[in-house]
């Protein structure tokens, strides 16, 4: 039997967590290796970035504001939180070396 662990993640919007079970995989704009995404298009996204590059997220068909939380994959701590505008391809730069998870939800 295989085992696994999940960091203790606090301060995540409960609507994003409940939406996670219905999210579908999608290809990120620019499609860099070691970058993966799940989406509930226009509402919520969970992105994983193991590359040294920024993620380009295509929000061109989704107007409005989105909240972004960048999490450390080892301890679940929030490294950065910011608001972004939809309606364009948004560049989400790396915050630190190593893997990151980005939790994005429409405000």
C-alpha positions as CSV (number, residue, x, y, z in Angstrom):
1,X,0.0,0.0,0.0
2,X,1.3,3.4,-0.9
3,X,1.4,6.3,1.5
4,X,1.5,10.0,1.1
5,X,1.3,13.2,3.0
6,X,-0.3,16.6,2.6
7,X,1.0,19.8,4.2
8,X,-1.2,21.5,6.7
9,X,-2.7,24.2,4.6
10,X,-4.5,27.0,6.4
11,X,-6.2,30.2,5.2
12,X,-7.5,28.7,2.0
13,X,-11.0,29.9,0.8
14,X,-13.4,27.1,1.6
15,X,-15.2,27.6,-1.8
16,X,-11.9,26.8,-3.6
17,X,-11.4,23.6,-1.6
18,X,-15.0,22.5,-2.2
19,X,-14.6,23.3,-6.0
20,X,-11.4,21.3,-6.2
21,X,-13.2,18.0,-6.5
22,X,-14.9,19.1,-9.7
23,X,-11.9,20.8,-11.3
24,X,-10.5,19.5,-14.6
25,X,-6.9,19.5,-15.8
26,X,-6.0,22.1,-18.4
27,X,-2.9,23.2,-20.4
28,X,-1.3,26.4,-19.3
29,X,-0.5,29.2,-21.8
30,X,3.1,28.8,-22.9
31,X,3.0,25.2,-21.6
32,X,6.3,25.1,-19.7
33,X,7.5,21.7,-18.5
34,X,6.8,21.0,-14.8
35,X,3.8,23.3,-14.7
36,X,0.3,21.8,-14.2
37,X,-3.1,23.2,-13.6
38,X,-6.6,22.3,-12.5
39,X,-9.5,24.6,-13.2
40,X,-13.1,25.4,-12.7
41,X,-12.9,27.9,-15.6
42,X,-13.4,31.5,-14.7
43,X,-14.0,30.7,-11.0
44,X,-11.0,28.9,-9.4
45,X,-7.7,27.4,-10.3
46,X,-5.0,25.3,-8.5
47,X,-1.6,25.5,-10.2
48,X,1.6,23.6,-9.5
49,X,4.9,25.0,-10.6
50,X,8.1,22.9,-10.2
51,X,9.9,24.8,-13.0
52,X,12.1,27.9,-12.5
53,X,9.8,29.9,-14.9
54,X,6.8,32.1,-14.3
55,X,3.3,30.7,-15.1
56,X,1.3,32.3,-17.8
57,X,-2.4,32.0,-16.9
58,X,-4.9,32.8,-19.7
59,X,-7.7,34.8,-18.1
60,X,-8.5,36.6,-21.3
61,X,-12.1,35.3,-21.3
62,X,-12.6,35.9,-17.6
63,X,-13.0,39.5,-16.5
64,X,-13.0,40.6,-12.9
65,X,-10.6,40.3,-10.0
66,X,-9.0,37.2,-8.7
67,X,-7.2,36.5,-5.4
68,X,-3.9,34.6,-5.7
69,X,-2.2,32.7,-2.8
70,X,1.3,31.2,-3.4
71,X,2.0,28.3,-1.0
72,X,5.2,26.5,0.0
73,X,4.6,22.9,-0.9
74,X,6.7,21.6,2.1
75,X,4.9,23.4,4.9
76,X,1.7,24.9,3.5
77,X,2.7,28.4,4.5
78,X,1.5,31.3,2.3
79,X,4.5,32.9,0.6
80,X,2.6,35.7,-1.1
81,X,-0.9,36.9,-1.6
82,X,-2.1,39.3,-4.3
83,X,-5.0,40.4,-6.4
84,X,-4.9,40.2,-10.2
85,X,-7.2,41.3,-12.9
86,X,-8.7,39.0,-15.5
87,X,-9.2,39.8,-19.1
88,X,-5.7,39.0,-20.3
89,X,-2.9,36.5,-20.0
90,X,-1.4,37.0,-16.5
91,X,2.2,36.3,-15.7
92,X,2.6,34.8,-12.2
93,X,6.3,35.0,-11.3
94,X,8.0,32.5,-9.0
95,X,8.2,33.8,-5.4
96,X,10.9,31.4,-4.1
97,X,13.2,28.6,-5.3
98,X,11.6,25.2,-5.3
99,X,8.0,24.0,-5.9
100,X,5.0,26.2,-5.5
101,X,1.3,25.8,-5.5
102,X,-0.9,28.7,-6.5
103,X,-4.5,28.9,-5.3
104,X,-6.6,31.3,-7.4
105,X,-10.2,32.2,-7.0
106,X,-12.5,34.9,-8.4
107,X,-13.5,37.6,-5.9
